[in-house]
Amino acid sequence: MEKKDIERINELARKKKTVGLTVAELEEQQRLRRQYLDEFKENLKATLDQVYIEREDGTYEKLKKKPPRN
């Protein structure tokens, strides 16, 4: 996400606290926040994909995703 987009998110948040937002601005804020969160999750996943765990016997195992709870 570009710096100008993050600045716009912050600008809309400040405006929402003071004078409120129009419907179009609320939609823009939601769209920008969703984009920010999606990119954040993607970057975190890429980082975790590079993590390995060292076992007691000295071997390395790639970090695995936990199975979902029932």
Long-range contacts (C-beta under 8 A, 24 or more apart in sequence): 1-35, 1-36, 1-39, 5-32, 5-35, 5-36, 6-36, 8-32, 9-33, 9-36
